[in-house]
Amino acid sequence: LRRGENGLKVFAMCEIPNNVILIDEFAKRFDGFSIGSNDLTQLTLGVDRDSEIVAFDYDERDEGVKEMIRLAVDGCRRNGIHSGL
């Protein structure tokens, strides 16, 4: 299997801040991204959502998380590739 042959499209998960920061580089290798908001939230906030001690700080509505999602979507649009959440 090769990307582009017989209509094959390759998608990747965008779930770590590095994916967002380097979206233009990743866009050269993939046809689109599925934004994994749970992991992206956890890694953006540095909070373990499974820990009872700090889980109260886990919030997908956090402004930093929303900005990471916006940057990912904007990067996909800029590169003409699909994004989904």
Buried (B, 14 or more C-beta within 10 A) or exposed (E): EEEEEEEEEEBBEBBBBEBBBEBEEBBEEBBBBBBBBEBBBBBBBEBEBEEEEEEEEBEBEBEEBBEBBEBBBEBBEEBEBEBEE
